[in-house]
Amino acid sequence: MVTLADLQVRTLGEPTVESPLASYVEGRTTNQYYVAEGDRILMDDTLALIDARGVPREDLPTFEAGGPRARIFFEPSRTRAAVVTCGGLCPGLNNVIRALVRSLDDHYGVTEVVGFRNGYAGLDPASGLQPVALTREYVADIHERGGTVLGSSRGARDPGVMVDTLVEHAIDILFVVGGDGSMRGAHALSEECARRGLPIAIVGVPKTIDNDIPHIGQSFGFQTAFARAAQSITAAKVEAQAAVNGVSIVQTMGRHAGFIACYSALAAQTANFVLIPEVPFSLEGPGGLLAHVRQRVADRGYAVIVVAEGVGPHLLPGGEAAADATDASGNQVLGDPGRYLRQRIRDDFAEHGEEATLRYFNPGYFIRSVPADPADAVYCARLAQSAVHAAMSGRTDVVVGRRKHRFVNVPIPAVTKRAHSVSPDGDLWLSVLESTAQPRQML
C-alpha cells in the first residue's frame, strides 16, 4: 500500500533564487482550477478509500503539486540543461522536446540546452554519438512531425559513465523522456549523482504508448495512438462486412496493459470482442472465444476482434516457455496472438464444415510514428512546462504527470514499483463489455 512517505519528492537543496515566475504564483490560493505551492493533492478520491486507511488526516498519502514556485534552486543564467528520449517511439516526442526548450528559454532565461542522441546510448562515449544544441531555431517546427529528432534506443548503460558525461558537459538538469524502463535508468542516474554529491536534477517526462505508468493519470501520445488504432478497427469492420463469414482481427500494442485495445474499441464502437492481458479467456469449449465468434458470425454475418499484443501467452505455440526471451530493455519478447487467432478461427470454422474469410490488421508501428493530435499536443506542452518548473526548483528523481486533472510531481521509485493496468472490476472494462456485448467471461 502506498504511504505518504512513498510520495515525498527529493530536492537538491533550499531554493534561494527568486523565480522569474514569482509574480504569477505569489498570493494565489488553492481553488478548483489551481493548487497552491504549499498545498498537496489527495491520492484517494472517495470517502470510503480515505476511511479504509484509518490514519490521521496529516498522514494520508498525498502528492506534491506541480507547477512554478516563487523561489527556485538554479540560477537561470548559469544553468545548462539536457534532454534524452528513450525507448520506443510515441506521438508527441518532438512536441515535448520543443516545449522543454521553449519553457526553459521563455520562462526562465535558460538558453543552453543540449540533446543527447539515441537514448541513453548518447550518454555513453563508447557510442560515438555527439550531443546536439537544442536552440529555439532547431526546435521551431519539430512538433509538426512524428518521431524524435534526437533518435531513441533501448537498453541500459552504466550510470557512472553516464554521470561522467553529464559532468563533462556541465549539465545541471537532465530531462528523461521515456517509459518505466527509462525511469528506472533515470532513478539510477539520480542515485549516482547523490552518491557523488552532485547537484544535478533528474526529471522524467512519462512516455509510454501502453499508458501503463501508475500515478500519472495518462501518458502523452496515448490519445493520438488509440484514435489512430480506432481507424483500423473501423476499416476492419468494413472488410468483415463485405466478406462471406468475415472475421477481422485488429492487434494493438499493449504488452501488459490493454488500454489501447479498450480505448480504441470504445472510440470505434464497432468491435465485437476485445481481448486484453488482464482478463483471462479460453479458446476451446462452449464458453470459449471460438464458439462465441462462430455464433456471432452466424447471427450477424461478421465479427470484429481487437486483441492486445500481450494477450494469452499460454495460448500460443511454445506456451510459457517462450516467456523467458527478453529484448534489450529487459522486456519479454512477445508472440503474435493476432496471427495465431486468425489461424485458430479459420481451423475452427473448417472443423465445423464452414468457411470463414479472415482479415488481420496490425497498426502498431503506424500509430507510434504519427504526429500528436491537438489534444495530445496541449498535454505535451503542459507536461514539459511542469517538468521545467520541477527541475528549476531543484526537484530530482521525480516524474511529472496529471492525476485527476491536477499536475503532480511523483518520486520515480513510486512509478516503477508496479505497472498500471486495466482493472477487470473497473468502469473502463465495464464500458468495453457494454460496447461490445461480449460475454463477461469466456472460460
C-alpha positions in Angstrom: 0.0 0.0 0.0 1.3 3.5 -0.9 2.0 5.7 2.0 2.8 9.4 2.4 6.5 8.6 2.8 6.4 6.9 -0.7 5.3 10.2 -2.3 7.9 12.6 -0.8 9.9 14.2 -3.6 13.6 14.7 -3.2 15.2 18.1 -3.6 18.7 19.2 -4.3 18.7 21.9 -1.6 17.0 25.0 -0.4 15.6 27.2 -3.2 17.1 30.6 -2.7 16.8 32.3 -6.1 13.7 34.4 -6.8 11.9 32.8 -9.7 11.1 34.9 -12.8 7.6 33.5 -12.4 7.2 34.6 -8.8 4.6 37.2 -9.6 2.5 34.5 -11.2 2.2 32.4 -8.1 2.6 34.6 -5.0 -0.6 35.2 -3.2 -2.6 32.6 -5.2 -4.6 30.2 -3.2 -6.0 26.7 -3.9 -9.2 26.6 -5.8 -10.9 24.1 -8.2 -8.6 25.1 -11.0 -5.3 25.7 -9.2 -3.3 24.1 -6.4 -1.1 26.5 -4.3 2.6 25.7 -3.9 2.2 24.7 -0.2 -0.8 22.5 -0.7 -0.9 18.8 -1.5 -3.2 16.6 -3.6 -5.0 13.6 -2.1 -4.3 10.2 -3.6 -7.6 8.7 -2.6 -10.7 10.4 -4.1 -13.6 8.7 -2.2 -14.6 8.8 1.4 -14.6 5.0 1.6 -10.9 4.8 0.4 -9.9 7.5 2.9 -11.8 5.9 5.8 -10.3 2.5 5.0 -6.8 3.8 5.6 -7.6 4.6 9.3 -4.8 7.2 9.6 -4.9 10.8 10.7 -5.6 13.5 8.1 -1.9 14.6 8.1 -0.7 11.0 7.3 -3.0 10.4 4.3 -1.0 9.8 1.1 -0.8 13.0 -0.9 1.1 14.2 -4.0 3.2 17.3 -4.3 1.5 19.8 -6.6 3.2 20.5 -9.9 3.8 24.0 -11.3 6.1 27.0 -10.8 7.5 28.0 -7.4 8.1 31.5 -6.1 11.8 30.6 -5.4 14.0 28.2 -7.4 17.2 26.3 -6.9 19.1 27.0 -10.1 20.4 30.5 -11.2 19.0 30.6 -14.7 21.8 32.5 -16.3 24.3 29.8 -15.2 22.1 26.7 -15.9 22.7 24.2 -18.6 20.0 21.6 -19.4 19.9 18.4 -21.5 17.2 16.2 -22.9 17.2 12.5 -23.8 14.4 10.4 -25.4 14.5 6.7 -24.7 12.6 3.6 -25.7 10.1 3.2 -28.5 8.5 6.0 -30.5 5.4 7.7 -29.4 3.3 10.6 -30.8 4.3 13.8 -29.2 8.0 13.3 -28.5 9.0 16.3 -30.6 6.3 18.3 -29.0 7.8 17.6 -25.6 11.4 18.4 -26.8 10.2 21.7 -28.3 8.2 22.7 -25.2 11.1 21.9 -22.8 13.4 24.2 -24.8 10.8 27.0 -25.2 9.8 26.8 -21.5 13.4 27.0 -20.3 14.1 29.9 -22.5 10.8 31.9 -22.4 10.0 31.4 -18.7 13.4 31.2 -17.0 16.0 32.5 -19.5 17.9 29.2 -19.7 19.3 29.3 -23.3 21.9 26.4 -23.1 20.1 23.2 -23.8 21.6 20.1 -25.5 20.0 16.9 -26.7 21.8 13.5 -26.2 21.1 11.3 -29.2 19.7 7.8 -29.4 18.5 7.4 -25.8 21.0 6.5 -23.0 23.5 5.4 -25.7 24.1 9.1 -26.3 25.4 9.4 -22.7 28.0 6.7 -23.2 31.1 8.0 -25.1 31.6 4.4 -26.4 28.7 5.0 -28.8 30.5 7.8 -30.5 27.3 10.0 -30.5 27.8 13.7 -30.1 25.1 15.8 -28.4 23.2 18.4 -30.5 22.5 22.0 -29.4 18.7 22.4 -29.0 18.3 26.1 -29.9 15.0 27.8 -30.5 15.7 27.7 -34.2 16.5 24.0 -34.1 13.2 23.1 -32.4 11.0 25.7 -34.1 9.0 23.3 -36.4 9.8 19.8 -35.0 6.4 19.4 -33.4 4.9 19.2 -36.9 6.3 15.7 -37.5 6.3 12.4 -35.8 9.2 10.5 -34.1 12.0 12.2 -32.3 14.7 14.5 -33.7 17.1 13.1 -31.1 16.6 9.5 -32.0 16.0 6.8 -29.4 17.2 3.3 -28.3 16.5 0.7 -25.8 18.8 -0.8 -23.2 20.6 0.3 -20.0 24.1 1.9 -19.7 26.5 2.2 -16.8 25.1 5.0 -14.6 28.6 6.0 -13.6 29.7 6.5 -17.2 26.5 8.5 -18.0 27.0 10.8 -15.0 30.6 11.3 -16.1 29.2 12.6 -19.4 26.8 14.9 -17.6 29.7 16.4 -15.7 31.9 16.7 -18.8 29.2 18.7 -20.5 28.4 20.8 -17.3 24.8 19.6 -17.3 22.7 20.9 -14.3 19.4 19.4 -15.4 18.6 16.2 -17.4 15.1 15.6 -18.7 14.5 11.9 -19.4 11.6 11.3 -21.7 10.6 7.6 -21.6 8.6 4.7 -20.1 9.1 2.6 -16.9 12.5 1.2 -18.0 13.7 4.6 -18.9 12.5 5.9 -15.5 14.5 3.1 -13.7 17.5 4.4 -15.6 16.7 7.9 -14.5 16.5 6.8 -10.9 19.9 5.1 -11.2 21.3 8.4 -12.5 19.8 10.3 -9.7 21.2 7.8 -7.1 24.7 8.1 -8.7 24.5 11.9 -8.6 23.5 11.8 -4.9 26.3 9.4 -4.1 28.8 11.8 -5.6 27.2 14.9 -4.1 26.4 16.4 -7.5 23.6 18.9 -7.6 22.2 17.6 -10.9 18.4 17.4 -11.2 17.0 14.3 -13.0 13.4 14.8 -14.1 11.2 12.4 -16.0 8.5 13.0 -18.6 6.4 9.9 -18.8 6.2 8.4 -22.3 4.6 5.0 -22.9 2.1 4.2 -25.7 0.7 1.5 -23.5 -0.3 4.0 -20.8 1.0 1.6 -18.1 2.8 4.0 -15.7 1.0 4.4 -12.4 0.0 7.6 -10.6 0.5 10.0 -13.5 -3.0 9.7 -15.0 -2.2 9.3 -18.7 1.0 9.3 -20.7 1.4 11.7 -23.6 0.8 10.2 -27.1 -1.8 7.7 -25.8 -4.8 9.6 -27.1 -3.3 10.0 -30.6 -2.4 6.3 -30.6 -5.8 5.0 -29.7 -7.5 7.4 -32.1 -5.4 6.0 -35.0 -6.0 2.4 -33.9 -9.7 3.1 -33.9 -9.4 3.9 -37.6 -8.0 0.4 -38.2 -11.0 -1.1 -36.3 -13.4 0.8 -38.5 -11.6 -0.4 -41.6 -11.7 -3.9 -40.2 -15.5 -3.8 -39.8 -15.8 -2.7 -43.5 -13.7 -5.6 -44.6 -15.5 -8.1 -42.4 -19.0 -7.0 -43.5 -18.1 -7.2 -47.2 -16.9 -10.8 -47.0 -18.7 -14.1 -46.6 -18.5 -15.1 -42.9 -16.0 -12.2 -42.4 -13.8 -12.1 -39.3 -11.4 -9.2 -38.9 -8.7 -9.2 -36.2 -7.0 -6.0 -35.2 -3.9 -6.3 -33.0 -3.0 -3.3 -30.9 0.0 -2.5 -28.8 -0.2 -3.4 -25.1 2.4 -5.7 -23.6 0.9 -6.0 -20.1 -1.9 -3.4 -20.2 -4.9 -3.3 -22.5 -5.6 0.4 -22.5 -5.1 1.0 -26.3 -7.3 -2.0 -27.1 -10.0 -0.8 -24.8 -10.0 2.9 -25.7 -9.7 2.3 -29.5 -12.6 -0.2 -29.3 -14.7 2.3 -27.4 -13.7 5.1 -29.9 -14.6 3.0 -32.9 -17.8 1.4 -31.4 -17.6 -1.5 -33.9 -15.6 -4.2 -32.1 -17.5 -7.4 -31.0 -14.7 -8.8 -28.9 -11.8 -7.1 -27.0 -9.1 -9.3 -25.6 -6.6 -7.8 -23.1 -3.8 -9.3 -20.9 -5.7 -8.5 -17.7 -8.7 -10.6 -18.5 -8.2 -14.4 -19.0 -10.1 -16.3 -21.6 -10.2 -19.7 -23.2 -10.3 -20.6 -26.9 -12.0 -24.0 -26.6 -15.2 -25.2 -25.1 -18.8 -24.0 -25.2 -17.8 -20.8 -23.3 -14.6 -20.2 -25.2 -13.8 -17.5 -27.7 -14.0 -19.7 -30.8 -17.6 -20.8 -30.0 -18.6 -17.2 -29.4 -17.0 -16.0 -32.6 -18.8 -18.7 -34.6 -22.1 -17.8 -33.0 -21.6 -14.1 -33.7 -20.9 -14.7 -37.4 -24.0 -17.0 -37.6 -26.1 -14.3 -36.0 -24.8 -11.2 -37.8 -22.7 -12.4 -40.7 -19.3 -11.0 -39.5 -17.2 -10.4 -36.4 -14.5 -7.8 -35.4 -11.9 -8.8 -32.7 -9.5 -6.4 -31.1 -6.6 -8.1 -29.4 -3.7 -6.6 -27.4 -0.2 -7.9 -28.2 0.4 -9.2 -24.7 -2.7 -11.4 -24.7 -2.6 -15.0 -23.6 1.0 -16.1 -24.0 -0.1 -19.5 -22.6 -2.3 -19.9 -25.6 0.4 -19.5 -28.2 2.7 -22.2 -29.6 5.5 -22.8 -27.1 3.3 -21.8 -24.2 5.0 -20.3 -21.1 8.5 -21.5 -22.3 8.7 -18.5 -24.7 8.3 -16.1 -21.8 12.0 -16.2 -20.9 13.1 -14.3 -24.0 13.7 -10.6 -23.5 14.8 -7.6 -25.6 17.5 -5.0 -24.9 15.3 -3.3 -22.3 14.6 -6.5 -20.4 11.0 -6.7 -21.8 9.5 -10.0 -22.6 9.6 -10.8 -26.3 6.0 -11.4 -27.2 4.4 -13.7 -29.7 1.8 -12.7 -32.3 -1.6 -13.5 -30.8 -3.5 -11.9 -33.7 -2.0 -14.1 -36.4 -2.4 -17.1 -34.1 -6.1 -16.4 -33.5 -6.6 -15.9 -37.2 -5.4 -19.4 -37.9 -7.3 -21.0 -35.0 -10.5 -19.3 -36.0 -10.1 -20.5 -39.6 -9.4 -24.0 -38.5 -12.4 -23.9 -36.1 -14.8 -22.9 -38.9 -13.3 -25.7 -41.1 -13.8 -28.3 -38.4 -17.5 -27.3 -38.3 -17.8 -27.6 -42.0 -17.9 -23.8 -42.6 -15.8 -21.4 -44.4 -14.6 -18.0 -43.0 -12.9 -15.0 -44.6 -10.2 -13.8 -42.2 -8.6 -10.4 -42.3 -5.7 -9.3 -40.0 -4.7 -5.7 -39.2 -1.7 -4.6 -37.1 -1.4 -0.8 -37.0 1.2 -0.9 -34.2 4.2 0.9 -35.7 1.9 3.2 -37.7 0.2 4.6 -34.5 3.6 5.2 -32.9 5.2 7.3 -35.5 2.5 9.9 -36.4 2.5 13.5 -35.1 0.5 14.2 -31.9 -3.1 15.3 -32.4 -4.2 18.7 -31.0 -5.3 17.3 -27.6 -2.1 15.4 -27.1 -0.1 18.4 -28.3 -1.6 20.5 -25.5 -0.8 17.8 -22.9 2.8 17.5 -24.2 3.3 21.3 -23.8 1.8 21.3 -20.2 3.8 18.2 -19.2 7.0 19.8 -20.4 6.3 23.0 -18.6 5.6 21.1 -15.4 8.9 19.3 -15.8 10.8 22.5 -16.3 9.2 24.0 -13.2 10.1 20.9 -11.1 13.7 20.9 -12.3 14.3 24.6 -11.8 13.0 24.4 -8.3 15.6 21.7 -7.5 13.3 18.6 -7.6 15.1 15.5 -8.6 14.4 11.7 -9.1 10.9 12.8 -10.0 8.4 12.3 -12.8 5.7 14.7 -13.7 2.1 13.9 -14.6 -1.5 14.9 -14.4 -3.6 13.0 -11.9 -7.4 13.6 -12.0 -6.8 17.0 -13.7 -4.1 18.2 -11.3 -0.5 18.3 -12.3 1.7 16.5 -9.8 5.3 15.6 -9.0 5.8 11.9 -8.2 9.0 10.2 -7.0 10.4 8.0 -9.7 10.5 4.9 -7.4 6.8 5.2 -6.8 6.0 4.8 -10.5 8.4 1.9 -11.1 7.3 -0.4 -8.3 4.3 -1.7 -10.2 2.7 -1.4 -13.6 -0.6 0.4 -14.3 -3.2 -1.9 -15.9 -6.9 -2.2 -16.8 -8.9 -3.4 -13.8 -11.3 -6.2 -14.7 -13.5 -4.8 -11.9 -13.2 -1.2 -13.1 -15.6 1.0 -15.0 -13.4 1.1 -18.1 -13.7 -2.7 -18.7 -17.4 -2.5 -17.9 -17.7 0.2 -20.6 -16.0 -2.2 -23.1 -18.3 -5.0 -22.2 -21.3 -2.8 -22.7 -19.9 -1.5 -26.0 -19.1 -5.0 -27.5 -21.8 -7.0 -25.8 -19.2 -9.8 -25.4 -19.7 -12.2 -22.5 -18.3 -11.1 -19.2 -16.3 -14.4 -19.1 -15.1 -16.6 -21.9 -13.8 -19.6 -20.0 
